[in-house]
Amino acid sequence: MARRYRNLLDCCATAIYRAGHGNVAPAIDIAPSNLTRALTGDDRKLGVDHLEKFLDEFGDLEPVYYLVDKYLHEKADLKNSRLIEEAEVLMGRFSQVIAEIRAGEGA
């Protein structure tokens, strides 16, 4: 999901336009023109309080899922990479131990 959007603002804009820009603006207490400018990254910013109101009012959790996908999956990928490296080291050591055992059996 994180790859679908350029950033969180892009994700929020998609969700807001999907819900209907004209419906969202009054529901989150922002003028429609200010909401448009905030979503395009102009001089207005979309505040966290606006995002929370949007989530509460419309139930579209896409922005939350975007953040989870972007930040938690990246951490999980790093952890998995480390675990794979550790497993490779252990498998190499395991192969050495088996070779030593086999060498001892032939003696």
Buried (B, 14 or more C-beta within 10 A) or exposed (E): EBEEBEEBBBBBBBBBEEBEBEEBBEBBEBEEEBBBBBBEEEEBEBEEEBBEBBBEBBEBEBBEEBEEBBEEEEEEEEEEEEEEEEEEEEEEEEEEEEEEEEEEEEE
